């Protein structure tokens, strides 16, 4: 099925509890891997997968459904960038009246129990507005590089956020009411912080409620020194520094350490950073 130029018309019964959002650009093979993994996931509630093709040439072909849920596709006429693709997906999730919105990137693979455990945690604790998980980072050949386990408790997440974003974007599930409710956040990823739009959004979400990370890896993600995240690394670090300054807390040691670390990383080649991550088993850099 070719992705539609505009959001497909939604029948009355199309609403869902969980929307899984996947932006994709020129990565058909990666999308296939991701959808295959999602088809094997235990889904705890009515679920729709939203794929936003950010102007790929040629347009992507994807199935309209998996074994466990339907797939809805949107094709953007021109490449809008990650922020535009994500915001388009959020608009459709709002139309679906999704209660939760989960993220995964094209090429990443979700482990079978991920969504079940995140949904269970958020249903049990209404104060949670976002949950994440750890991740297994692999190279382009699928060889494991390292595991990353972020802090779990809300207080520890808030401290660590001054160092760097410790909610991994492809692993998160967000409570939709924190995005769409009246008087709450604008339901958008901001373009004010290029390559760090997730870091900005998660800081804003922390103003709405609590965060939690599952204590185990639930997503397998490819780490590449030649991919878009590496090419945009300096822009990302500049955005990260601006956010650290914006949320600076004079009483938090991690605020000072985070700024120093970001300034140091601006001087270090990305290949060396990846080597250190593999050596020490961390992705907090």
NORNORUR-V508732 format. One record per residue. N is the residue number from 0. PHI is phi in whole degrees, 0 to 359 (* if undefined). OMEGA is omega in radians with two decimals (NA if undefined). BURIAL is I if it has 9 or more other ideal C-beta (glycine too) atoms within 8 Angstrom, else O. Layout:
BEGIN
<<N;PHI;OMEGA;BURIAL> <N;PHI;OMEGA;BURIAL>>
END
This chain:
BEGIN
<<0;*;3.08;O> <1;277;3.11;O> <2;299;-3.08;I> <3;283;3.08;I> <4;291;3.12;O> <5;230;3.10;O> <6;306;-3.12;I> <7;293;3.07;O> <8;298;-3.06;O> <9;255;3.07;O> <10;291;-3.08;O> <11;300;-3.08;O> <12;268;-3.06;O> <13;279;-3.08;O> <14;295;-3.07;O> <15;217;3.05;I> <16;276;-3.05;I> <17;231;3.01;I> <18;246;3.12;I> <19;254;-2.98;I> <20;258;3.14;I> <21;230;2.96;I> <22;276;-3.12;I> <23;214;3.08;I> <24;217;3.07;I> <25;54;-3.12;O> <26;216;-3.10;I> <27;296;-3.12;I> <28;296;3.11;O> <29;296;3.13;I> <30;297;3.11;I> <31;300;3.13;O> <32;300;-3.12;I> <33;295;-3.14;I> <34;296;3.09;I> <35;299;3.14;I> <36;292;3.14;I> <37;294;3.11;I> <38;295;3.14;I> <39;258;-3.09;O> <40;278;3.01;I> <41;278;-3.10;O> <42;261;-2.99;I> <43;275;-3.01;O> <44;199;3.06;I> <45;305;-2.96;O> <46;227;2.98;I> <47;232;3.02;I> <48;262;3.11;I> <49;251;3.08;I> <50;251;3.10;I> <51;250;3.07;I> <52;277;-3.03;I> <53;275;3.06;I> <54;79;3.12;I> <55;298;3.06;I> <56;234;-0.05;O> <57;286;3.12;O> <58;299;-3.09;I> <59;281;2.99;I> <60;252;3.14;O> <61;222;3.08;I> <62;289;3.11;O> <63;276;3.11;O> <64;203;2.97;O> <65;249;-3.13;I> <66;295;-3.01;O> <67;246;3.13;O> <68;191;3.10;I> <69;274;3.09;O> <70;240;3.09;I> <71;250;-3.09;I> <72;239;3.04;I> <73;231;3.04;I> <74;247;3.04;I> <75;274;-3.07;I> <76;297;3.12;O> <77;229;3.13;O> <78;293;-3.09;O> <79;260;-3.04;I> <80;85;-3.03;O> <81;300;-3.12;I> <82;296;3.14;I> <83;296;3.13;I> <84;296;-3.14;I> <85;294;3.14;I> <86;296;3.08;I> <87;298;3.10;I> <88;296;3.12;I> <89;295;3.11;I> <90;298;3.12;I> <91;291;3.09;I> <92;299;3.10;I> <93;293;3.09;I> <94;299;3.14;O> <95;285;-3.10;I> <96;59;3.13;O> <97;297;3.08;I> <98;275;3.12;I> <99;225;3.10;I> <100;234;3.13;I> <101;251;-3.12;I> <102;240;2.91;I> <103;204;-3.13;I> <104;267;3.07;I> <105;299;-3.09;I> <106;104;3.10;I> <107;278;3.13;I> <108;236;3.13;I> <109;262;3.07;I> <110;283;-2.91;I> <111;304;-3.02;O> <112;267;-3.02;I> <113;306;-3.02;I> <114;293;3.10;I> <115;299;-3.10;I> <116;290;3.12;I> <117;293;3.12;I> <118;300;3.14;I> <119;300;-3.13;I> <120;296;-3.08;I> <121;284;3.06;I> <122;292;-3.11;O> <123;286;-3.06;O> <124;231;-3.11;I> <125;297;3.13;O> <126;283;3.12;O> <127;284;3.05;I> <128;254;3.13;I> <129;206;3.00;I> <130;232;3.06;I> <131;234;3.09;I> <132;217;2.94;I> <133;284;-3.11;I> <134;212;2.99;I> <135;254;-3.14;I> <136;265;-3.13;I> <137;233;3.07;I> <138;271;-3.05;I> <139;294;3.10;O> <140;262;3.13;O> <141;84;-3.14;O> <142;278;-3.08;O> <143;293;3.10;O> <144;259;3.11;I> <145;194;3.00;I> <146;259;3.03;I> <147;237;3.08;I> <148;242;-3.14;O> <149;284;3.06;I> <150;299;-3.05;I> <151;264;-3.01;I> <152;286;-3.09;O> <153;304;-3.11;O> <154;298;3.14;O> <155;289;3.07;I> <156;297;-3.13;I> <157;298;3.09;I> <158;295;-3.08;I> <159;291;-3.14;I> <160;298;3.08;I> <161;288;3.09;I> <162;281;3.13;I> <163;188;3.14;I> <164;291;-3.12;I> <165;256;2.93;I> <166;254;-3.05;I> <167;286;-2.99;I> <168;307;-3.10;I> <169;289;-3.11;I> <170;252;-2.92;I> <171;276;2.90;I> <172;234;-3.04;I> <173;244;3.04;I> <174;286;-3.01;I> <175;298;-3.12;I> <176;296;3.08;O> <177;283;3.11;I> <178;255;-2.95;I> <179;253;-3.05;O> <180;294;3.13;O> <181;298;3.10;O> <182;79;-3.13;O> <183;261;-3.07;I> <184;297;2.89;I> <185;295;-3.06;O> <186;279;-3.13;I> <187;205;2.92;O> <188;274;-3.05;I> <189;280;3.02;I> <190;270;-3.11;O> <191;287;-3.10;O> <192;232;-3.07;I> <193;305;3.10;I> <194;70;3.07;I> <195;225;-3.11;I> <196;297;3.11;I> <197;289;3.11;I> <198;303;3.12;I> <199;297;-3.12;I> <200;298;-3.08;I> <201;292;3.03;I> <202;300;-3.14;I> <203;294;3.11;I> <204;297;3.13;I> <205;296;3.03;I> <206;281;-3.11;O> <207;257;-3.08;I> <208;178;-3.02;I> <209;262;3.12;O> <210;239;-3.14;I> <211;206;3.02;I> <212;244;3.01;I> <213;299;-3.04;I> <214;274;3.11;O> <215;205;3.11;O> <216;291;3.13;I> <217;232;3.12;I> <218;224;3.03;I> <219;255;-3.05;I> <220;230;-3.12;I> <221;274;3.10;I> <222;253;-3.08;I> <223;232;3.10;I> <224;278;-3.14;O> <225;252;-3.11;O> <226;283;-3.04;O> <227;296;-3.13;O> <228;295;3.11;I> <229;286;-3.12;I> <230;293;-3.11;O> <231;262;-2.98;I> <232;299;-3.11;I> <233;296;3.09;O> <234;298;3.12;I> <235;297;-3.14;I> <236;295;3.09;I> <237;296;3.10;O> <238;295;3.12;I> <239;300;3.13;I> <240;297;3.12;I> <241;298;3.12;I> <242;290;3.10;I> <243;296;3.10;I> <244;290;-3.14;O> <245;296;-3.08;O> <246;256;-3.09;I> <247;300;3.10;I> <248;238;-3.07;O> <249;298;-3.12;O> <250;265;-3.10;O> <251;255;3.11;I> <252;302;-3.11;O> <253;295;3.08;I> <254;296;3.13;I> <255;293;-3.12;O> <256;297;-3.13;I> <257;298;3.14;I> <258;295;3.12;I> <259;298;-3.14;O> <260;298;3.14;I> <261;298;3.11;I> <262;297;3.11;I> <263;294;-3.11;O> <264;296;3.09;I> <265;295;-3.11;O> <266;259;-3.03;O> <267;255;3.08;O> <268;300;-3.08;O> <269;297;3.13;I> <270;299;3.11;O> <271;292;3.10;O> <272;298;3.13;I> <273;298;3.12;I> <274;299;3.14;O> <275;295;3.10;I> <276;299;3.14;I> <277;295;-3.09;I> <278;292;-3.04;O> <279;257;3.09;O> <280;69;-3.11;O> <281;230;3.01;I> <282;232;-3.12;I> <283;283;3.12;I> <284;286;NA;I>>
END
